[in-house]
Amino acid sequence: MMFETWWLLALPLVFGLGWMAARFDLRQLLSEQGALPRSYFKGLNFLLNEQPDQAIDAFIEVARLDPETTELHFALGALFRRRGETERAIRVHQNLATRPDLPEPEREHALFELGQDFLRAGLLDRAEESLRRLMSGPYAASAKRVLLELYEVEKEWQKAIDAARELQTLEQKDYRVQIAQFCCELAQDALQRKRPEDAVEWLKKATQENPANVRAPILLGDVSMAAGDARGALSHWLGIEQLDASYLPLVADRVVKAYAALDEQGQALAWLHELLQGNLAAELLDTAYRTELEVNGPVAAATLMREQLRRQPTLLALTKYFEAQAAQSEGDAGEATDAAPEAQETAAIRDLLQARTRNLARYTCRECGFRARLFYWQCPGCNRWETYAPRRTEALG
């Protein structure tokens, strides 16, 4: 009986406490709502009515009256930048950055966002100016990362090297791959300016920075070949096998030309035939076919492609086989008129296969999946370095 009496007394007490708490929360909510400026609700109304310009004006007024709403502006600016509306993003962040009463951490945040806005808008000088004001403090590393991206866009490779080295110190992160590639870019610029000595110095620095870099020996071979040293060029290009044999197809045509300059086409063919036995056959097939056709004629080229079809049947090998057959049939047709129909039939098959395989093979970025006919050291899609595998893939459809 005592237990039931206690519950009868407790229930009204609990109900009363709950009613008082609800009244308190309601009063607090109404108080907070009343404290919000009318411009805040006007801005929301403009957004709902798809009037972003008027919304920005309204929210700027909110920020002037209540500094605590600056996070709203950062969110709006980032949204506009993602949508490609860089002028609106710049306007939002400029108004924040120039406010005299804005706390310093939020001013630095605004400058960082403004630098990204200018970069997206292509105003590279103004982007660099904004980001350069953040070389110390909490946004230093983030600003340097954006500056590195900016220098890559501008092809300011020396500045990119300096920024990458600073980031290595700040973030304790490895940037050797990128720095080596920047050195290679400077070497390529020196070669275009006919300054091979400078190119060699930059390529040595690239190798010191990243001994696994394959681009440096490729360019060193180009320097030697341009100087008439075919043997030296071969030593650089063939040495790539010790670094990463999968990159050999990138220099296959160069190797053939170097052997031709030395009048050693047989050595080139022997090298290609050996590689066709391995897993690089698909990449080297075109070079091997053209070299065999040039040195030994269409019969030998057809025989080589027939052997390759037995080892590794692919559409490309079949296409090259019919190219050789067509070349042989066209030669025979010139000597015997009764061979003309066969030559036309073989040529038709060749043309059909060529049309089918012309656009099949593509290099594919491992990071973003961007596909391209040409090999790039820096992916045009995601701007990452050395993300393209040196092997093309055949994709139907």
C-alpha positions in Angstrom: 0.0 0.0 0.0 2.9 2.3 0.8 4.4 1.6 -2.6 1.2 2.6 -4.5 0.8 5.8 -2.5 4.4 6.8 -3.4 3.7 6.4 -7.1 0.4 8.5 -6.8 2.5 11.3 -5.3 5.4 11.0 -7.8 3.4 11.1 -11.1 2.0 14.7 -10.7 5.5 15.8 -9.6 7.1 14.4 -12.8 4.4 15.8 -15.0 4.9 19.3 -13.4 8.7 19.2 -13.9 8.3 18.2 -17.6 5.8 21.0 -18.2 8.2 23.5 -16.7 11.1 22.3 -18.8 9.0 22.5 -22.0 8.1 26.1 -21.1 11.7 27.0 -20.5 12.8 25.4 -23.9 10.1 27.2 -25.8 11.0 30.6 -24.2 14.6 30.1 -25.1 13.8 29.2 -28.7 11.5 32.2 -29.1 14.2 34.4 -27.5 16.9 33.1 -30.0 14.6 33.5 -32.9 13.8 37.0 -31.9 17.5 37.8 -31.7 18.1 36.8 -35.3 18.2 39.9 -37.6 15.5 40.2 -40.2 18.2 40.0 -43.0 18.8 36.4 -42.0 15.2 35.5 -42.9 15.3 37.7 -46.0 18.4 35.9 -47.1 16.8 32.5 -46.6 13.8 33.7 -48.6 16.0 34.9 -51.5 17.7 31.5 -51.5 14.4 29.6 -51.6 13.3 31.9 -54.5 16.6 31.2 -56.4 17.9 34.8 -56.0 21.4 34.1 -54.9 22.7 37.7 -55.5 20.1 39.2 -53.2 20.7 36.4 -50.7 24.4 37.3 -50.6 23.6 41.0 -49.9 21.2 40.0 -47.1 23.7 37.6 -45.5 26.4 40.2 -45.7 24.1 42.5 -43.6 23.7 39.6 -41.2 27.4 39.2 -40.8 27.8 43.0 -40.2 25.2 42.8 -37.4 26.2 39.5 -36.0 29.8 38.3 -36.5 29.0 34.8 -35.3 27.2 34.1 -38.7 30.5 34.1 -40.7 30.4 30.3 -41.0 27.3 30.8 -43.0 29.3 32.8 -45.5 32.1 30.3 -45.7 29.5 27.6 -46.5 27.9 29.8 -49.2 31.2 30.8 -50.8 32.3 27.1 -51.0 29.0 26.2 -52.5 29.3 28.9 -55.2 32.8 27.8 -56.0 31.8 24.2 -56.4 29.0 25.3 -58.7 31.5 27.3 -60.8 30.1 30.6 -59.8 33.5 32.0 -58.9 32.5 35.7 -59.0 30.0 35.1 -56.3 32.4 33.1 -54.2 35.0 35.9 -54.6 32.4 38.5 -53.5 31.5 36.6 -50.4 35.1 35.9 -49.3 36.3 39.4 -50.1 33.6 41.0 -47.9 34.7 38.7 -45.1 38.5 39.3 -45.6 38.1 43.1 -45.6 35.9 43.4 -42.5 37.9 45.3 -39.8 36.2 43.6 -36.9 36.7 40.0 -38.1 38.9 37.8 -35.8 42.3 37.0 -37.2 41.7 33.2 -37.5 38.6 33.8 -39.6 40.3 36.4 -41.7 43.0 33.9 -42.5 40.3 31.4 -43.4 38.7 34.0 -45.7 42.0 34.7 -47.4 42.6 30.9 -47.9 39.1 30.5 -49.5 39.7 33.7 -51.6 43.0 32.3 -53.0 41.1 29.1 -54.1 38.4 31.3 -55.7 41.0 33.2 -57.7 42.7 30.0 -58.7 39.4 28.5 -59.9 38.7 31.7 -61.8 42.1 31.7 -63.5 43.2 34.9 -61.8 46.6 33.3 -60.9 48.4 36.4 -59.8 45.7 37.4 -57.4 45.5 33.8 -56.1 49.2 33.8 -55.3 48.9 37.2 -53.6 46.2 36.0 -51.3 47.9 32.7 -50.5 51.3 34.3 -49.9 49.8 36.1 -46.9 49.3 32.8 -45.2 52.9 31.5 -45.1 52.7 31.1 -41.3 49.9 30.1 -39.0 47.3 27.3 -39.2 46.6 27.7 -42.9 50.3 27.6 -44.0 50.4 24.0 -45.1 47.0 24.2 -46.9 48.0 27.5 -48.6 51.3 25.9 -49.8 49.4 22.9 -51.3 47.2 25.3 -53.3 50.3 27.3 -54.3 51.9 24.1 -55.5 48.8 23.4 -57.7 49.0 27.0 -59.0 52.7 26.8 -59.9 52.0 23.6 -61.8 49.2 25.3 -63.8 51.6 28.2 -64.5 54.5 25.8 -65.3 56.6 27.7 -62.7 58.6 24.5 -62.0 61.3 26.1 -59.8 58.7 27.6 -57.6 56.9 24.3 -57.6 60.1 22.6 -56.4 60.5 25.1 -53.6 56.9 24.7 -52.5 57.1 20.9 -52.5 60.3 21.0 -50.4 58.5 23.3 -47.9 55.6 21.0 -47.8 57.9 18.0 -47.1 59.1 19.8 -44.0 55.7 21.0 -42.9 53.8 17.8 -43.4 56.6 15.2 -43.1 55.2 13.8 -46.4 57.2 12.4 -49.3 57.2 14.7 -52.4 60.2 13.2 -54.2 58.2 11.8 -57.1 56.7 15.3 -57.8 60.1 17.1 -57.4 61.8 14.7 -59.8 59.1 15.3 -62.3 59.5 19.1 -61.9 63.2 18.7 -62.6 62.4 16.7 -65.8 60.0 19.5 -66.8 62.9 22.0 -66.4 65.1 19.7 -68.4 62.6 19.6 -71.2 62.4 23.4 -71.2 66.2 23.5 -71.5 66.1 21.1 -74.4 63.6 23.3 -76.2 65.9 26.3 -75.7 68.8 24.3 -77.2 70.7 24.1 -73.9 71.5 20.4 -73.5 74.1 21.0 -70.7 71.4 22.6 -68.5 69.0 19.7 -69.3 71.6 17.1 -68.2 72.1 18.9 -64.9 68.4 18.9 -64.2 68.1 15.3 -65.1 70.9 14.4 -62.7 69.0 16.2 -60.0 65.8 14.3 -60.9 67.7 11.0 -60.6 69.2 12.1 -57.2 65.7 13.1 -56.0 64.0 9.9 -57.1 66.4 7.1 -58.3 63.3 5.1 -59.6 62.3 7.9 -62.0 62.1 6.5 -65.5 61.6 9.8 -67.3 65.1 11.0 -66.6 66.9 8.2 -68.5 64.5 8.6 -71.4 65.4 12.3 -71.7 69.1 11.6 -71.2 68.9 9.2 -74.1 67.3 11.9 -76.2 70.1 14.3 -75.3 72.7 11.7 -76.4 70.9 10.9 -79.6 70.6 14.6 -80.5 74.4 14.8 -80.0 75.0 12.0 -82.4 75.8 9.4 -79.7 73.5 6.6 -80.6 75.4 4.1 -78.5 75.1 6.3 -75.4 71.4 6.8 -76.1 71.0 3.0 -76.2 72.7 2.6 -72.9 70.2 5.0 -71.3 67.1 3.5 -72.9 68.0 -0.1 -72.5 69.0 0.6 -68.9 65.3 1.3 -68.2 64.8 -2.5 -67.9 66.6 -2.4 -64.6 64.3 0.3 -63.2 60.9 -0.9 -64.6 60.7 -3.0 -67.7 57.1 -2.1 -68.3 58.3 1.3 -69.5 60.3 -0.2 -72.4 57.5 0.2 -74.9 57.8 4.0 -74.4 61.3 3.9 -75.9 60.9 1.0 -78.4 60.8 3.3 -81.5 63.8 5.3 -80.1 65.8 2.1 -79.7 65.0 1.0 -83.3 66.2 4.4 -84.6 69.4 4.2 -82.6 70.2 0.8 -83.9 69.4 2.0 -87.4 71.8 4.9 -87.0 74.5 2.3 -86.1 73.4 0.1 -89.0 72.5 -2.7 -86.6 68.8 -3.3 -87.5 69.3 -7.0 -86.8 70.1 -6.1 -83.2 66.9 -4.2 -83.0 64.8 -7.1 -84.3 66.5 -9.5 -82.0 65.7 -7.2 -79.0 62.1 -6.9 -80.1 61.6 -10.6 -80.8 62.9 -11.4 -77.3 60.5 -9.0 -75.7 57.6 -10.4 -77.7 58.1 -13.6 -75.8 57.1 -11.9 -72.6 54.2 -9.9 -71.2 55.1 -6.7 -73.1 54.1 -8.2 -76.5 50.8 -6.2 -76.8 52.6 -2.9 -76.3 55.6 -3.7 -78.6 53.6 -5.4 -81.4 53.2 -2.3 -83.6 56.9 -1.4 -83.4 58.0 -5.0 -84.0 55.6 -5.3 -87.0 56.9 -2.1 -88.6 60.5 -2.9 -88.1 60.1 -6.5 -89.5 58.2 -5.1 -92.5 60.9 -2.5 -93.2 63.9 -4.8 -92.7 62.6 -8.2 -94.1 59.4 -7.5 -96.0 55.7 -8.4 -95.8 56.3 -12.2 -95.8 58.5 -12.1 -92.7 56.1 -9.6 -91.0 53.1 -11.9 -91.7 55.1 -14.9 -90.3 55.9 -12.9 -87.1 52.3 -11.9 -86.6 51.1 -15.5 -87.2 53.5 -16.7 -84.5 52.3 -13.9 -82.2 48.7 -14.9 -82.7 49.5 -18.4 -81.6 51.2 -17.1 -78.4 48.9 -14.3 -77.6 45.8 -13.8 -79.8 44.6 -10.2 -79.8 42.7 -8.0 -82.3 45.8 -5.9 -82.8 47.9 -9.0 -83.8 45.2 -10.1 -86.1 45.0 -6.6 -87.7 48.8 -6.6 -88.2 48.7 -10.0 -89.7 46.1 -9.0 -92.4 48.1 -5.7 -93.0 51.1 -7.9 -93.9 48.9 -10.2 -95.9 47.4 -7.3 -97.8 50.9 -5.8 -98.5 52.0 -9.2 -99.8 48.8 -9.7 -101.9 49.2 -6.2 -103.4 52.7 -7.0 -104.4 51.6 -10.3 -106.0 48.8 -8.5 -107.8 51.3 -6.3 -109.5 52.9 -9.4 -111.0 49.8 -11.5 -111.7 46.4 -10.2 -112.7 44.6 -13.3 -111.3 45.7 -12.4 -107.8 43.8 -9.1 -107.9 40.5 -10.4 -106.3 42.3 -12.1 -103.5 44.2 -8.8 -102.8 41.0 -6.9 -102.7 39.4 -9.3 -100.3 42.5 -9.2 -98.0 42.6 -5.4 -98.1 38.9 -5.3 -97.2 39.5 -7.5 -94.1 42.5 -5.3 -93.2 40.4 -2.1 -93.5 37.6 -3.5 -91.4 40.0 -4.6 -88.6 41.9 -1.3 -88.7 38.6 0.6 -88.3 37.7 -1.6 -85.4 41.0 -1.4 -83.5 42.0 2.1 -84.2 40.6 3.5 -81.0 40.6 0.5 -78.8 43.9 0.9 -76.9 44.0 3.6 -74.3 46.3 4.5 -71.4 44.2 4.7 -68.1 44.9 6.7 -65.0 45.0 4.6 -61.9 43.6 7.4 -59.7 40.7 8.9 -61.7 40.3 6.5 -64.6 40.9 9.1 -67.3 41.7 7.4 -70.6 43.9 8.8 -73.3 45.6 7.7 -76.5 48.8 9.4 -75.5 51.0 8.6 -72.5 51.2 11.4 -69.9 53.5 11.8 -67.0 50.8 14.0 -65.3 47.2 12.9 -65.7 45.1 15.6 -67.5 42.1 14.5 -65.5 43.3 14.6 -61.8 46.7 16.3 -62.3 48.5 13.5 -60.3 52.0 12.5 -61.4 53.0 9.0 -62.6 49.5 7.6 -62.3 49.4 6.3 -65.9 50.4 2.7 -66.3 52.7 2.5 -69.4 50.5 -0.2 -70.9 47.4 0.4 -72.9 44.2 -1.5 -72.4 41.8 -2.6 -75.0 38.2 -1.8 -74.2 35.3 -2.7 -76.5 32.4 -0.3 -76.9 
